[in-house]
């Protein structure tokens, strides 16, 4: 989302969600029984933008 303050500056906000799925390569019986792992990440970014180019 971008919120303009004037013609040359603005605030911009960005959110992000990510899911990582980690699976282990089965090379023996122990690694075959290893559970799969899931990691979840969330991020938020706030930016101030000043763009005075023509």
C-alpha positions, 0 to 999 in steps of 0.5 A: 500500500502506498500513501502519497503525502505530496507529489514527491514523497510517500509512505509505502508498506509491504507485508510478506508471508513465507512457508518453507517445506524441508524434507530429508533425503531418505538414504537409510531407515532413520532418515526415512522416518524423519518428520518433514519440517515446516517453517513459517516466516512473516515480515513487514516493511515500511518505507519513506519514498522521496522521488524528485526526478523529472 
